[in-house]
Amino acid sequence: MPRLSAIDRGRAIGQLQAGNRPAAIANVMGVATSTICRLWTRFQASGSTRDGARSGRPRVTTARQDRVIYRQHLHQPFLPATETSRNTVGTHGAPISGTTTRRRLSANHLYCRRPARRTLLTAQHRQQRLQCGHEHLNWNQRQWRDILFTDESRYCISHADGRIRVWRRHNQRYAANNILQHKAWGGPSVMILGGIGLNHLVGPVVFQGIGPGRGNGVNAQRYINQVLGPTVVPYFQLHGNLTFQQDNARPHTARATTAFLQQNNIRVMP
C-alpha cells in the first residue's frame, strides 16, 4: 500500500470530519481502511497528521562491542570479518552478521581492500636496508654514476599476468567471451635481465632453457654462463671502474657466482 502524502492526509481528515466512512475514503485513496483509522486516531490525540518520531531498527551491538571490533581489525588487519561475526554475540542473543561487522569497520574508516604483495622482509632485512640508506644518503652524482644496477624479470607469453578487469553483464561471469584463458601450468614465459646506470646500459639478456618444472629455473650456473660471462664481464672490461649491483637472489649469492665475480675482478655493491 502507498503512503499518504501530507495533502492526502489533510483531505482524508476533512472527509472524516464531514462524516464520510473510513472504508469509503480508503477505497478512493487506494489504501487500507486501517490506515485511515490510524490517521484519524492520531489526529484526535495530537491534532496533527505528521508521522511520530521513529526509533529505527535497534542496533545489535553495543558501543563497547563496536570498539572491540574496531581494535581487533586494527591490530589484526587480515582477520576475516566472518570470524569476528561468529565470535561476537549481539544484543539479540545470536552472533552478528558479517555485514554488521563490515558496517562497523567502515564507520571507523577501515575498508576491505586487496593487500599489496611484497617480498617477505625480516627485522634484520629492514635494519640492513635502513643502514644501506643511511650509508648512501649523501652520495653525489659522481659516486652514483659508477654503479650498474641490474635485475631480472619474468614475462608471461601466453597471457597477461597482471591485474585485469572485464566489463560484463550481470550473471555473465562464465560466458566464453568473458573468461580469461591460460594454461593450467602457467603457460610459457621468458626471463629477461637488464642493467642500467647513469651513463650505462646492459642487455636485455634473455635466459635460454628456462621453463616450468624443477631444475628449469635460473640457477647460479645459468646466471654465470648466460649473463655474467658473455655480457657483464666484457662490459666491465670495456668500461673500467664500475661497481656491480644485484639483489640477493640465490643465483646471485651462490658460492660459484661469488667466486666467478672475484676471479674477474668485478666489484659488487654490498
HELIX and SHEET records of a PDB file:
HELIX    1   1 ALA A    6  GLN A   17  1                                  12    
HELIX    2   2 PRO A   22  MET A   29  1                                   8    
HELIX    3   3 THR A   33  SER A   46  1                                  14    
HELIX    4   4 ALA A   63  HIS A   75  1                                  13    
HELIX    5   5 ALA A   81  ARG A   86  1                                   6    
HELIX    6   6 GLY A   98  ALA A  107  1                                  10    
HELIX    7   7 ALA A  123  GLU A  135  1                                  13    
HELIX    8   8 GLN A  141  TRP A  144  1                                   4    
HELIX    9   9 ALA A  176  ASN A  178  5                                   3    
HELIX   10  10 ALA A  220  TYR A  223  1                                   4    
HELIX   11  11 ILE A  224  VAL A  232  3                                   9    
HELIX   12  12 VAL A  233  HIS A  239  1                                   7    
HELIX   13  13 ARG A  250  THR A  253  1                                   4    
HELIX   14  14 ARG A  255  GLN A  263  1                                   9    
SHEET    1   A 5 LEU A 201  VAL A 206  0                                        
SHEET    2   A 5 SER A 189  ILE A 196 -1                                        
SHEET    3   A 5 ILE A 147  CYS A 156 -1                                        
SHEET    4   A 5 THR A 243  GLN A 245  1                                        
SHEET    5   A 5 ARG A 267  VAL A 268  1                                        
END                                                                             
